[in-house]
Amino acid sequence: MGISPAEVSAIFLLGLAVGSFLNVCIWRLPVGEQVVQGRSHCRSCGKQIAWHDNIPLLSFACLRGRCRHCQAKIPWSYPFVELATGLLLVGVLVRFGWSHRAVVYGALAAALLLVSMVDLKEMVLPDEVTLPGTAAGIVLSFFLPELHHAASRWSGLWAGVWGAAVGAGGVGQIRSAGSWWLKQEAMGLGDVKLMAMVGSLIGVWKALLVILILGPFLGVGVGLVLILRRGYKAIRLHPIPYGPLLALGTMIAVFWGDGILEWYLGWF
């Protein structure tokens, strides 16, 4: 049974609302503020934001990207996160239909967008997301073994634990090798924790796909662009946040991982 336009519209609107909450988390988590308490306020003048100025996408357009009180510019990351979340949830629904996997992968997509934006902004991946996310992934692997195409709950649990271990261990090895080559820290422990969360939810083979193929491929692409624009020293002076690349690779693996693995293994 296909997904109706009304269902797509409803999920898109839900995604906009989730994206609005993600924006709260993106700004508050790095500074240790509560994310479920306290009214939203302007970062420039401190004035509280009225509900009608906090409607996803619409308020930004009506206010022309500026605070109603002080006219300070509202970062473009706000509507970007809202729109991206809506599109991601629609994409997951269309790809997986009304299923447990759609719910789990939708939550994973939102979490990855959150940590990616924090990493781009602060060069840190928040433990408040990755550590509970790993625990949730392992628990869900038991109750939803279909996430790993497992035959039983216990084999699903094992797949979740093994996926978390491989995800964390694989990035940990790359981190060590990169730090040795660059003579400085190549990536933080946050990337290791991020891949533990990812591996617990998408399994060993897709986690390895992200770590060994998609992540490095995307990293090389970004690195080449940076070198061409700013020179080789830019890699040392301007470290590339690896979390968003792992997040992007994860979503590629979620949507098209089976086909990519089949194509890749076909070469051997």
Secondary structure by P-SEA (a helix, b strand, c coil): ccccaaaaaaaaaaaaaaaaaaaaaaacccccccccccccccccccccccccccccaaaaaaaccccccccccccaaaaaaaaaaaaaaaaaaaaccccaaaaaaaaaaaaaaaaaaaaaaccccccccaaaaaaaaaaaaaacccccccccaaaaaaaaaaaaaaaaaaaaaaaaaaaaaaccccccaaaaaaaaaaaaccccaaaaaacccaaaaaaaaaaaaaaacccccccccccccaaaaaaaaaaaaaacaaaaaaaaaccc
